[in-house]
Amino acid sequence: MKPLQIFAILASILFVPHFTLFAASSGKPNVLFIVVDDLNDYVSLLEDYPGIKTPNLDKFSKTAMTFSQAYCAGPICNPSRTSLISGIAPYRSGIYINSDQLRASPPVVKSVLLPEQFKRNGYQTLWNGKLFHSRPSDKRFAAMWDNTEGGKGHYGPNAKNSPIPDHIERPKNFNYEAWTGPDTDFPDYSNMLINEQRLAQKYDDPFFMVYGIYRPHNPWTAPKRFFDMYPLDEIVMPEVPDDDLDDIPAIGQQYARRPVSLQELKEAGQWKPVVQSYLASISFMDYCLGRVLDALDNGPNAHNTIVCIVADHGFHMGEKQHFAKYALWEKTTRVLYTWRVPGMTEPGSVSNATVNLLDIYPTLNELCGLSEVPQRLDGKSIVPILKDSDADWNRPSITTYQQNDHAIRTDRWRYIRYRDGSEELYDHSNDPNEYTNLAPNPEYASVIANLAKHLPKENAAPVGKFKKQK
């Protein structure tokens, strides 16, 4: 073989990327967007809770970039999800709690929502499971999707028996059961089957596919085999100091003690079974997620599909004497946030940049080369980090719960300012469990002053429920 021929062959090998980011027909990548409900940082990619079993997330992480310090914009389903799909933070939308409806927020109504943005840029849009909490009008919702097979689904199946005593006040779905019925009783499983079929197909146009997974949202029902992974006598319980609430303001204490009393659960012998059921629900979620990821990787679309997997917010399993979301601490606000961008992200990489779910919209917009949107996006594209996990960022994350209640998270600090001016400050360099509130200590006044500069200047009034015009 002549030297020139050898050079040509070597050049062709060296300069052909192992992944392409472009769909053949349109020049745009596909997107598989997976949103998990109520998943805290117990997964092995983050805290790595003792005994947790998430083999499919672990497997995926070896092909992707995981963010170790990612946070939600709102620590409850509706504000978090509305901000994610609109790009508008709760403090501007006025959507703070689940009863604040999307259709009642003028900035959100005027915005182009994420599925609409993909649809108007020529994408085929597919969805099932939970994406929205509060939905736009039926007409608007129907227009943004090409395929809705499986639909929204539901939180069930509900527990048939109630092991938690009736005298313990709790939300309706705050219950658990090792499920012995078929897996198809769960919408997560049924929608998984649909998405496996979807990902086995080729598409003429690029697709934006959403799979919303309900578990580990309560009721903590999951197939019995996932409960069997966590024998009660092997479960390590969260460390919760008896005096953990003594140094925090009254508003924080109110958040901690509702909607369920940790003390009552402990006295009824139900704390450990609830933790068991939550862990089982996480592993069931991981199973469903893994089946869908395998379908992608074994199908015709893997080479040009961006995968983004996130949780909408976290959840306390007794930490801070709290058994819910609805708070501004680390366990409620930290989220799973992992990306695989073919040809861009380094497999198995980790970024410690402090990012937010609000950053997803501008990131996807840039990665997919979509048109500009009319609304101001409160997040920032993380494409520089996806290219280089050590890229400069230096941008704090803001989480809002209720009007004028905010948390500022940097790489080291968590600063909470409540509506009455009371404060909390935690140094994550030596207090990752947020046991010691440093805000009353005058030595940290300058730290607080610097963090307070990031508090939102705008605090929109809660929008409440949508009212039809007469």
N, C-alpha and C positions, 0 to 999 in steps of 0.2 A: 504494500500500500504506500502511495506517495505521501511525503510529509504534509503537503497541502491538504490532502484528504483527511489525514489524521487530525490536523488542526481544526478542520471544519466540523468533524464529529465531536471533538472535545468541546468546542465552542458551543455547539448546539446543546450539549449536556449541561454545561456550566450555566448557561443563560436561560434555561427553561425552568421557571419556578415550580416547586413541587405542589403548589396550590395556585389556583387562579381565583380572583375575587369577582369575576364577571360571568353573568349568565350569557350564554351564547347569543341569544336573540336580541337582548336589550342593552347589554353592557352593564347591567346592575346586578348586585348580589341578592340572593334570597335571604330572608330573615326568619329564624325560628325563635320565638319569644315565649319563654316559659315563666309564669308568675305563680309563686307558691304563697298560700295564705297562712298567716300566723306562725311562720317558721322563725324560731329564734336562732341564736348563734351556737346551739349545741352541736351542730354538724361538725364533722372532723376537719373540714376545711377552715373552721374558725376556732371555736373554743375547744373542740374535740372532747365533748362531755364523756366521762368514764363509761365505757361499754357501748357507746353509740355505734350503730351499724348503718352506714350510708355508702355501700360499695360502689354504687353507680355514680354518685357525685364524685367520689374519690377517683374513679376511673376517668371521668370527664375532665377533672381538674388537671390531669396529666397532659391533656391536649389543649389546655386553655390558660387564661390569665385570671387569677382570683384576686379580689380586692379585700384586704384584711380589715379595712376601716371604711366600710360603706354604711350609709345611714338613710333612713326614710325622711320624707318631708313632713309627714304627720303620723303619729303612732297609733293609728286606727284605720280600718279598711277604707272608708270613704274618702277622707282627705288625702290619704297616701295614694290611692289609685287614681283619683281625679287629678292630682298634681302630676302624676307620672304620665298620664295620657294627654294632658293639656299643656304640660310644661309650665304651669302657673302655680306658684307656691300658695299654701293655705292662707298666709297672711295677706295675699292680694285677692284671692278668689272668695274669701269669706266662708269657705267650706272647712269647718273645724271638726265636726262630729258626724256621725252616720246619718243624722236626721237633716243635715244641711244638704239640700238637693242640688245636683249639677245644674238642672234647668233654671234654678233660681239665682245663679251666679252670672251676672252680665259679662265679666271677662271671659269666663269659660264658654258661655253660649256663643260669643263672638269669635272664639278661637277655632282653629283647625285642629281637631283631635288626631292623635297619632294614627289610628287606622284610616281616617279620612285623608291624611297626608300621603300615606302609601297608595291609597286608591286613586287619588288625583294625579299621582305620578306614574300611573300605568301598572301598578302591582295588582296581582290577584290576591285578595284578602280572604283568609280563612280563620275561623275562630271556633273554639268551644271551651266550656268551663267558665271560671270566674275571672273576668277582666275588670269590668265596671262593678261598682257597688251601687251607686246612683246613676241611672242611665239617662241619656238624652231622649228626646221624643222618639216614639216608635218609628216614625217616618225617617228621621235622621239616622237612627240606629240601623235600620234595615238597609239604607242606602250605602253604608260604609263597608258592608260585607258582601262577598261573592258566594261564600259557602259557610253556613252556620250549622252543619250537621252535628248533632249532639246537644246543641244549645247550651244554655247557661248551666243546667243541672241544678243541684241542691246540696245542702250541707249533710244530708243523711247518708246512710240510714241512721235513724235515731235509736238510741239504746232502748231495748224492750224492757229491761229491768232497771231499777234505780238503786244502785248500791250506796249512793250518797244519801244520808238521812234527810227527810223532808224539812226538818227544822233549820237546816243550813240554807240561808238565803243565797241564791245564785241565779245567773241567767238561765234561760230555758234550756239551752243546749249544753250547759256545763254538766256533762255526764260522760260515761264511758262504758264500753262493753267489748269483750273479745267476740267478734262476729263469726258465727258458724254457718251463715247463709252463703250463697254464691258471691264471688267477687263482683259480678255484674250488678249487684245491689248498689255499688258505689259508682257515682258518675265519673270519678277520676279514672276508674278502670274502663268503663264503657267508652269514654272519650279517648283514652289511650289506644283502644283498638281502632277507633276511627282515624286517629292521627298516624298510626302505623300504616294504614292503607294509603293515607294521603301522601306520606313520605316515600312510598314505594313507586309513586307515579312521576313521570316527567311532565314539565309544564312549559308551555310556549312563552309565557310571560313570567317574570320573577314573582315570587310569592312572599307575602307577609303572613306568617302563620302563628296564631296565638293559642297556647294550651294553658288554661288556668286551672291549677290544681288546688282543690279544697283542703286536703289534709296537709298539715296537722291542725287545721281549725276544728274546734269542737262542733258536735259531739265527738269524743275521742273513741269512735268505733273504728276498728280495723280488722281485717281477717285474723283469725285466731293465731295463725302461724307467726304473725309478727309480734303478738303478745308473748308467744313462747320464746322469742329471742331474748326476752328480758325477764328472767325469773325474779320474783319479788325479793328474794333473799340475797340477790346479787346487785341490786340497784344501789348506787351511791347517791345519797341525797344532797341537794344544794346546801351550802353552809349559810346559815341565816342567824346572825347574832341577835340575841333577844333585845338589845338596845339599839338596833340599827336605825330606828326612826327618831331616836332622841335628839339628834343634832340637825334635823331638817325642819324647814318651815311648816306652818300649819297646812298650807295648801298641798304640799308634798305628802304630808301625812294623810290627808283626806284621800288623795289619789291612791295611796298605798293600801288603804283599808277597804276599798271597794273595788269590784262588786262582790268579792268573796272574802271571808275571814280565814286567814291561814290558821289561826288558833283553833277555830271550830273544826276545820278539816283535820288538824292534827289530833284533836281530842276524839274525833270520830274514827280515827285510824284510816283516813282516806287520803292523806297526803301522798304516801308512797304509791298506792294504786293509780292515782291521777298522774303522777310522774311516769309510771310504767306505761300508761295508756298514751301519753304524749310521745314518748320514745317510740312506741309501736306505730303510732300514726306517722311519725317522721320516716320510719323505715318503709312503711307502705307507700308513702309519697315517693321515696327514693326508687322503689321497685317500678312504679308507674313511669316515673321520669326516665329511668334507665331503659325501659322497653322502647320509648319514643326515641331516645338518643341512638339506640342500636338500629332502629329502623332508618334513621337518617344516615348513619354511618355505613349501613349495608345497602343503601339505595343509590339512586342515580344523582342525588342532589348534594352530597356531602362536600364536594370540592369547592362549591361556590355558595355555601350557606353560612351566614353569620348566626351564631347561637348566643343568646343572652338569657341567662337564668338568674332570677332575682326573687327575693321575698318581699312582700308588701310592708312588713314591719316585724318586730320581734314579739316576744311574749315572756312573761315572768312565770316561773314555776315555784314561787315562794320567795325568790330573791327579793330583797328589800321588803320582806313581809307582804309581798304583792302577788296576786294570782290573776293576772290579766295583762292587757296592753295598757292603754289609757294613762301613760306616764311619760316622763322625759329622761329616764335613766338609760344606761347603756343596754340593758337586757331588752328593753322595749324598742329601742331605736336602731340598733345594729342589725344589718340585713345581709343575707347571702347575695353576692354580686359577682358573677363570673361570666367571662366573655371568651368566645372563640371566634376570631376573625381570620379566615384562611389567608395565608400569606402575610399576616401582620403580627398577631400575638405569638409570643414565644411559648411553646408548650411547657406546662408545669410552672409557669412564672407566677410570682406574687407581687402585687403592688401594695405599698403601705400608704398610698395617697388617701386623703380624707375626701371621699366622694359621696354623692347623694343620688337618690333615684331621679331627682330632677335633671340630672345630667344625661339620662338615657335618650330623651327626645333629641336634643341637639347632636348627640353622638351618632345616633342612627341616621339623622338627617345628613350629616357629613359623610358617613361611611357609604351611604347609598346614593349620594349625589342628588338628593331631592331638592325641590324648589324652596324658596324662602316661605315662611309662614307669616301671617299678619300680626300675631300676638308676640309680645316680648317674652322670650323664654328665660326663666329664672335660673336654669342650670347652665352648664358650660360643657362643651364637647370634651370628652376624655380621649380623643383620638391620639394626642401626643403621648399619653400614658400607654395606650394599647400598642403603640409602636416601640415604646421604651419604658419599662416599668419604673425606671429611676428618673423619669423626666420631671423637671421642676413643676410644682403644682401650687403648694402654699395657699390653699383655699379652704376655709373652714366650711363645715356642714351645718346647716340650720334645720332644726326640727321644731315644729309648732304644734302645741296641743291647747286648744281653747284660745280665745282672743287674748293677745298680750302675754301668753305663756310660751317661752322659747328656750331651747337648748342650743348652745354653740359648742361644736366639737372640733377640736384641732387634733394634731397628731399626739398631743400630750394631755390636753385639758378638756374637761367637760364643765361648762358654765351654764347654769340654769337661772333664769330670771322669771319670776312669777308676776302676775298682773298687779299685785300689791307692793311690788318692789323687793320682796324677799328673795333670797339667793341661795344657791348651792354651787360649790366648786370642788371638783375632784381631780387629783393628779394621777393620771393613768400610768405614769412611769413607775409608781410604787404602790398604787391602790387600784388595781384593775377591777375589783368588786365594788368600788365606790362605797366603802364603809365609813370614810371620814370626810365630813363636809368641812372644807377649809375656808369657806366664805366668811365666817365670823372672825377669822384670824387677820388682824391688821397687816401682818407681814405680806399678805397676798393682795393687798389693795391695788397695786400696780398691775398685777396679772389680770384682775377683774376689770380694771379700767380698759385695758387693751382688748380683752375679749368682748366687752360691752359695746365696743365700736362696731361690731358686726351685727348687733341686734337690728331687726328690721325697723325701718322708719315708718313703714306703712302697716297698719293693723286694721284691715277691713272689718266691718260689722258682720256678724254671722248672718248668712242669707236665709236660713230657715227652710221651710218647705215651699215648693213651687206653687204659685197661685195663678190659676187660669184667669185670663182677662175676660171680664164680663162684656 
